[in-house]
Amino acid sequence: MAASIYDSAIYRDLMTDREFAALFTDTAEVRAMMIVEGALAKAQGALGVIPELSAKAIHRASLEVQIDPAGLSPATGQNAVVVPALVAAFRDAMQAPEHAPYLHFGATSQDIMDTGLVLRLRQVLTLTETRLRAILTALADLAETHAATPMAGRTYGQVATPTSFGAVVASWGLPLIDLLDRLPALRATVLQISLTGAAGTLSAMGREAANVRAEMAKGLGLKDSGQSWHSTRHGFAELAGWITQVTVQLGKLGEDLCLMTQTGINEIALPASGGSSTMPQKQNPVLPSVLTAIARQMVGLNSVIQMAALHRQQRDAGAWISEWMTLPQMCMGLGRALAIGVDLAGGMRPLPDRMLAQIDDGTGLIYAEALQFRLAAHIPRPQAQQMVKDLCKSVMAGQGNLAALAADTWPDIDTAEVFDPTRQLGEAPEMARRFAKASRNPNAAQE
C-alpha cells in the first residue's frame, strides 16, 4: 500500500477526489509559488522597490516558465524548503540576467510557500462550499418529503420511541448548516497573504514594506495580514478544526447508514454498494464506511495541526514541516468525504415499509413511554410509570403484547392512539420541515 492512501493507484477510485487532488500535486505547488513570486515582483515594481521593467519581466515569466518539480529535489533535500531551488531554476529559465536578480527580492521562503498554499486553500474552500450546499439541498428534499415518515428512534443501539426519517435527516444536516455559516469568518482568517521577511520584520523592503504587502495582497485577491504569521498558526489550526468537524458530521451520516442497512433492518437503499470476495449475497455499505474512516483519520490529523501551532520563536521548521505532512491529507479527505456526501444525499432511497416494520416487533414496547404519559392524565404519574414498567416485564416474559395488556388493564381509558406511530412523532415532522427551510437559506439557519 502507498504511504498515503490518497496517492494510491489501487485505491484511487475509493479515496481520491480528482478536483481536490489536482490542488495538491508538486506541479500545483510549484505553479502557485511562481504566481506568488510574480505578484510580489509586480507589486514591488509598481512602488519602485525594484525596476518596473524587471518587475514586468518577472511577472510575465511567472505565467510562462515551466519548471520540473523533480529537478528541485536535490537542493530541497539539503535546504528543507523548496524555494531556494525554485528561485534558482526560475532565474535560469528566465534567461534574463538583467532582471533575474530582482526575483524574490526581500521575501523569505515561508512567505512564498505559505502564500502559495493559501491560494490553493482558497480553491479548496470554494469547492467545499459548493459541495456542502449540494448536500444540504439534497438532504432538504429528503427531509421535506419524509417529514412524517415514521421510523424507530434508537438510543444505546435499542429501539426507543418513534421518530420520523425526516427528523433523522435533519440531524445529519443541521450541523452542516452551522459549519457553512462559519465559512466567511474562516475565509477571513485563513486567506491572508504572508509577506514579512526572514524574521517577520520585512526590513529588506525599507519604508515601502507595508505598501508592497498591501499591493501584493490586492493582486492575489487575498487579505493583507498586516503582520507576520510565520509563527502564529491559529488560522491553519482553525481550518483544521473546521475540516474535522465537517468530516465528523458526514461521518455521523455514514455511521447511521451503516446501521440502517444492516441485515434484518434494511431501512435504506444506497445508490451503490460493494461485494465480497466470498459471499455472493453481500451488499456492503462501502461509501458510508469510507465516510466513517475519513472522520476518524481527520480527528488524528487535526491533533497534529493543533500541536503545530506551537511554533518556537519567530519561525519553527519542525512545526512547519509537520503542517506540510498533514494539512494536504486533511484537504484530500475532506474532498472525498464531500463527494461521497453528495452521492449519498442525492442517491439514498428510504424504504418506508421497512421503517414501519422496525418500529414494532409485535411487542409494542416502543410505545411504553407514550402509554405512561397517556395514563398520567388519569392516575398519578409515578403510579402510571410503575404499572407500565410491570406490564413491560410481562411482555418480555412472553405474556402478550403491550397494546392488548393495556386495553385489558384500563378498559375505560382509550389507549388506541398510543399505539399508532403516526400519532407519536411529536415535533419530528416540524423539525424536519424547519431544517428543509433553513438548508435552502443557510444564513437563516438560526432564525
C-alpha positions in Angstrom: 0.0 0.0 0.0 1.2 3.5 -0.7 2.3 5.6 2.3 -0.7 7.8 1.7 -3.9 6.1 0.5 -4.8 9.3 -1.3 -1.8 8.8 -3.6 -2.5 5.1 -4.3 -3.3 3.9 -7.8 -5.0 0.9 -6.3 -7.3 2.9 -4.0 -7.7 5.9 -6.3 -11.3 5.3 -7.1 -12.2 4.6 -3.5 -10.4 7.5 -1.8 -9.3 10.2 -4.2 -11.3 13.2 -5.3 -9.8 14.4 -8.5 -10.6 18.1 -8.1 -9.0 18.3 -4.7 -6.1 16.1 -5.7 -5.3 18.5 -8.6 -4.6 21.1 -5.9 -2.1 19.0 -4.0 0.5 17.9 -6.6 4.1 19.0 -6.9 3.1 20.8 -10.1 0.3 22.7 -8.4 2.6 23.7 -5.6 5.3 25.0 -8.0 2.7 26.8 -10.1 1.2 28.5 -7.0 4.6 29.7 -5.7 5.5 31.1 -9.2 2.3 33.0 -9.2 3.2 34.4 -5.8 6.7 35.4 -7.0 5.2 37.1 -10.0 2.7 39.0 -7.8 5.5 40.1 -5.5 7.6 41.5 -8.3 4.6 43.3 -9.8 3.8 45.0 -6.5 7.4 46.0 -6.0 7.7 47.4 -9.5 4.6 49.5 -9.0 6.1 51.0 -5.9 9.6 51.5 -7.2 11.2 48.9 -4.9 12.6 47.1 -8.0 12.8 48.4 -11.6 9.4 48.3 -13.2 10.8 46.7 -16.4 12.3 43.9 -14.3 9.0 43.5 -12.4 7.1 43.1 -15.7 9.6 40.6 -17.0 9.4 38.5 -13.8 5.6 38.7 -13.7 5.4 37.6 -17.3 7.8 34.8 -16.8 5.9 33.6 -13.7 3.0 32.8 -16.0 5.0 31.3 -18.8 8.1 29.5 -17.4 7.8 25.7 -16.8 9.8 24.2 -14.0 10.2 20.4 -13.5 9.3 19.7 -9.8 11.6 16.7 -9.8 14.6 18.9 -10.6 14.0 20.7 -7.3 14.5 17.6 -5.2 18.3 17.6 -4.5 18.5 21.1 -3.2 15.3 20.8 -1.3 16.7 17.7 0.4 19.6 19.8 1.6 17.7 23.0 2.4 14.4 21.5 3.7 12.5 24.2 1.9 11.9 24.2 -1.9 12.1 28.0 -2.5 15.9 28.3 -2.9 15.8 25.7 -5.6 12.7 27.2 -7.2 14.2 30.6 -7.4 17.4 29.3 -8.9 15.5 27.3 -11.5 13.3 30.3 -12.2 16.2 32.6 -12.7 17.9 30.1 -15.1 14.6 29.6 -17.1 14.0 33.3 -17.4 17.2 33.7 -19.4 17.2 37.4 -18.5 20.3 38.1 -16.3 19.5 41.8 -16.1 16.1 41.1 -14.5 16.6 37.8 -12.7 18.4 39.3 -9.6 15.2 41.1 -8.7 13.2 37.9 -8.4 12.2 37.0 -4.8 13.6 40.4 -3.6 13.3 40.8 0.2 11.0 37.9 0.7 11.7 34.6 2.6 10.8 31.1 1.7 8.0 30.9 4.2 6.3 33.9 2.6 6.2 32.2 -0.8 5.3 28.8 0.4 2.6 29.9 2.8 1.0 32.3 0.4 1.1 29.6 -2.4 -0.7 27.2 -0.1 -3.3 29.8 0.8 -4.0 30.3 -2.9 -4.8 26.6 -3.1 -6.8 26.6 0.1 -9.0 29.3 -1.4 -9.9 26.8 -4.1 -10.4 24.1 -1.5 -12.9 26.3 0.4 -14.7 27.2 -2.8 -15.2 23.6 -3.8 -16.2 22.8 -0.2 -18.9 25.4 -0.1 -20.3 24.2 -3.5 -20.5 20.7 -2.3 -21.9 21.5 1.2 -24.7 23.4 -0.5 -25.4 20.5 -2.8 -25.5 18.1 0.2 -27.9 20.4 2.1 -30.2 20.8 -0.9 -30.5 17.0 -1.3 -31.0 16.5 2.4 -33.6 19.2 2.4 -35.6 17.4 -0.3 -35.4 14.1 1.7 -36.4 15.8 5.0 -39.3 17.6 3.5 -40.6 14.5 1.6 -40.3 12.3 4.6 -41.0 14.7 7.4 -43.8 12.4 8.7 -42.4 9.1 7.6 -42.4 7.1 10.8 -39.3 5.1 11.8 -37.9 3.7 15.1 -35.8 6.1 17.1 -32.9 4.3 18.7 -30.8 5.0 21.7 -27.9 2.8 23.1 -28.5 0.7 20.0 -32.0 -0.2 21.0 -35.4 0.9 19.8 -36.6 3.8 22.0 -39.6 5.8 20.7 -40.9 6.6 17.2 -39.4 9.4 15.2 -39.5 10.4 11.5 -37.0 9.8 8.8 -37.2 13.5 8.0 -36.1 14.3 11.6 -33.2 11.9 11.3 -32.2 13.6 8.0 -32.4 17.0 9.8 -30.0 15.7 12.5 -27.5 14.9 9.7 -27.8 18.3 8.0 -28.3 20.9 10.8 -24.6 20.8 11.9 -23.6 21.3 8.3 -25.6 24.5 8.1 -23.8 25.8 11.1 -20.4 24.9 9.6 -21.4 26.5 6.3 -22.3 29.7 8.2 -18.8 29.8 9.7 -17.2 29.8 6.3 -17.0 33.6 5.8 -15.2 34.1 9.1 -12.9 31.1 8.3 -12.0 32.6 4.9 -11.1 35.9 6.6 -8.8 34.2 9.0 -7.1 31.8 6.5 -7.0 33.6 3.2 -4.3 36.1 4.1 -1.0 36.9 2.4 2.3 36.1 4.1 5.0 38.7 3.3 7.1 39.7 6.3 10.6 38.5 5.5 13.1 36.3 7.3 12.2 37.3 10.9 8.8 38.9 10.4 10.0 42.5 10.0 10.2 42.8 6.2 13.2 45.1 6.8 14.7 44.4 3.4 12.0 46.4 1.7 12.5 49.5 3.7 9.8 52.1 4.0 7.6 50.6 1.3 7.3 47.3 3.0 3.7 47.6 4.2 2.7 49.1 0.8 4.2 46.2 -1.1 2.4 43.7 1.1 -0.9 45.6 0.6 -0.4 45.8 -3.2 0.6 42.2 -3.5 -2.4 41.1 -1.5 -4.6 43.1 -3.8 -3.1 41.5 -6.8 -3.6 38.0 -5.4 -7.1 38.7 -4.1 -6.1 37.9 -0.6 -6.4 39.8 2.7 -3.4 41.9 3.8 -2.4 40.2 7.1 -0.8 43.4 8.3 1.7 41.4 10.4 3.8 38.3 10.4 2.1 34.9 10.9 5.2 32.8 10.4 4.9 31.5 14.0 1.2 32.4 14.5 -0.7 29.5 13.1 -4.1 29.9 14.5 -5.6 30.3 11.1 -4.5 26.8 9.9 -5.4 25.4 13.3 -8.9 26.8 12.9 -9.1 25.5 9.4 -8.1 22.0 10.5 -10.7 22.0 13.3 -13.4 23.1 10.9 -12.4 20.4 8.3 -12.5 17.9 11.2 -16.0 18.9 12.1 -17.3 18.8 8.6 -15.9 15.3 8.1 -17.1 14.1 11.5 -20.6 15.3 10.8 -20.5 13.5 7.4 -19.1 10.5 9.3 -22.2 10.6 11.5 -24.3 10.2 8.3 -22.0 7.3 7.4 -22.4 5.6 10.8 -26.2 5.8 10.7 -26.4 4.5 7.1 -24.2 1.5 8.0 -26.6 0.7 10.8 -29.7 1.3 8.7 -28.5 -1.1 6.0 -27.8 -3.9 8.5 -29.2 -7.3 7.7 -32.7 -7.5 9.3 -33.1 -3.8 9.3 -32.7 -2.7 5.7 -34.4 0.7 6.1 -32.3 2.4 3.3 -31.3 1.6 -0.2 -28.0 3.1 -1.1 -27.0 4.4 -4.5 -24.1 2.0 -4.7 -22.9 -1.0 -2.7 -19.8 -3.3 -2.6 -19.5 -7.0 -2.9 -17.5 -9.7 -1.1 -14.7 -11.9 -2.4 -16.5 -15.0 -1.0 -20.1 -14.1 -0.1 -22.4 -13.6 -3.1 -25.2 -12.1 -1.0 -23.3 -9.2 0.4 -24.3 -5.6 -0.4 -21.7 -3.8 1.6 -22.3 -0.1 2.6 -18.9 1.0 1.1 -19.5 4.7 0.8 -20.8 5.2 4.3 -17.9 3.1 5.6 -15.4 5.4 3.8 -17.1 8.4 5.5 -16.6 6.9 8.9 -13.0 6.0 8.2 -12.2 9.6 6.9 -13.8 11.1 10.0 -11.6 9.0 12.3 -8.5 9.9 10.4 -9.3 13.6 10.4 -9.5 13.6 14.2 -6.0 12.2 14.4 -4.6 14.6 11.8 -6.2 17.5 13.4 -4.3 16.9 16.6 -1.0 17.3 14.6 -2.1 20.6 13.2 -3.2 21.8 16.7 0.3 20.9 18.1 1.9 22.6 15.1 0.5 25.9 16.4 3.4 25.7 18.9 5.9 27.4 16.7 9.0 28.3 18.5 10.4 31.9 18.4 9.9 33.7 15.0 10.0 30.6 12.8 10.0 26.9 13.6 10.9 24.5 10.8 9.8 21.3 12.7 6.3 22.6 13.4 6.1 24.0 9.9 7.1 20.7 8.2 4.5 18.8 10.3 1.9 21.1 8.6 3.1 20.0 5.2 2.8 16.4 6.2 -0.8 16.8 7.5 -2.9 19.6 6.0 -2.9 18.3 2.4 -4.1 15.0 3.6 -6.9 16.7 5.6 -7.9 18.5 2.4 -7.9 15.3 0.4 -10.0 13.5 3.0 -12.4 16.5 3.1 -12.8 16.4 -0.7 -13.6 12.7 -0.8 -16.0 12.9 2.1 -17.9 15.8 0.5 -18.1 13.9 -2.8 -19.5 10.9 -1.1 -21.9 13.1 0.9 -23.2 14.5 -2.4 -23.7 11.0 -3.8 -25.4 9.6 -0.7 -27.6 12.6 0.0 -28.8 12.6 -3.6 -29.0 8.9 -4.2 -30.2 7.2 -1.0 -33.7 5.8 -1.1 -35.6 5.3 2.2 -37.8 2.3 2.5 -40.9 3.4 4.5 -42.4 -0.1 4.7 -39.2 -1.4 6.2 -39.0 1.5 8.6 -42.6 0.9 9.8 -41.9 -2.8 10.3 -38.9 -1.9 12.5 -41.0 0.3 14.8 -42.9 -2.6 16.4 -41.7 -6.1 16.6 -45.1 -7.3 17.8 -44.5 -6.5 21.5 -45.5 -2.8 21.4 -42.7 -1.9 23.8 -41.7 1.1 21.8 -44.9 2.8 22.9 -44.2 2.3 26.6 -43.3 5.9 27.2 -46.3 7.2 25.3 -48.6 4.9 27.3 -47.1 6.1 30.6 -47.9 9.7 29.7 -51.4 8.8 28.4 -52.2 7.2 31.8 -50.7 10.1 33.7 -53.8 12.1 32.7 -55.9 9.8 34.8 -53.7 8.5 37.6 -50.6 9.8 39.3 -47.6 9.6 37.1 -45.3 7.6 39.4 -48.1 5.0 39.7 -48.5 5.1 35.9 -44.8 4.7 35.4 -44.6 1.7 37.7 -47.7 0.0 36.2 -46.4 0.3 32.7 -43.0 -0.9 33.8 -44.7 -4.0 35.2 -46.6 -4.6 32.0 -43.3 -4.3 30.1 -41.9 -7.1 32.2 -44.9 -9.2 31.4 -44.5 -8.6 27.7 -40.8 -9.5 27.9 -41.8 -12.7 29.7 -43.9 -13.7 26.7 -47.3 -12.9 28.3 -48.7 -10.9 25.4 -48.2 -7.5 23.8 -48.3 -4.1 25.4 -51.4 -2.9 23.5 -53.5 -5.8 24.5 -52.4 -5.8 28.1 -53.1 -2.1 28.3 -56.5 -2.5 26.9 -57.3 -5.2 29.4 -55.8 -3.3 32.4 -57.5 0.0 31.6 -60.7 -0.8 29.6 -62.2 2.6 30.4 -59.2 4.6 29.0 -58.8 4.9 25.2 -55.2 3.9 24.5 -55.6 3.2 20.8 -53.8 6.3 19.6 -50.8 5.5 21.8 -50.0 2.5 19.5 -50.3 4.5 16.3 -46.8 5.5 15.2 -48.1 8.4 13.1 -49.6 9.9 16.3 -46.4 9.5 18.3 -44.0 11.6 16.2 -44.1 14.7 18.4 -42.1 17.6 16.9 -40.2 15.3 14.5 -42.2 16.4 11.4 -41.8 20.1 12.2 -38.1 19.7 12.9 -37.7 18.1 9.5 -39.6 20.9 7.8 -37.7 23.6 9.7 -34.4 22.0 8.6 -35.6 21.9 5.0 -36.4 25.6 5.0 -33.1 26.5 6.8 -31.0 24.4 4.5 -32.2 26.3 1.4 -31.2 29.5 3.2 -28.2 28.5 5.3 -27.7 32.0 6.6 -31.1 31.8 8.2 -30.3 28.6 10.0 -30.6 30.1 13.4 -33.8 32.0 12.8 
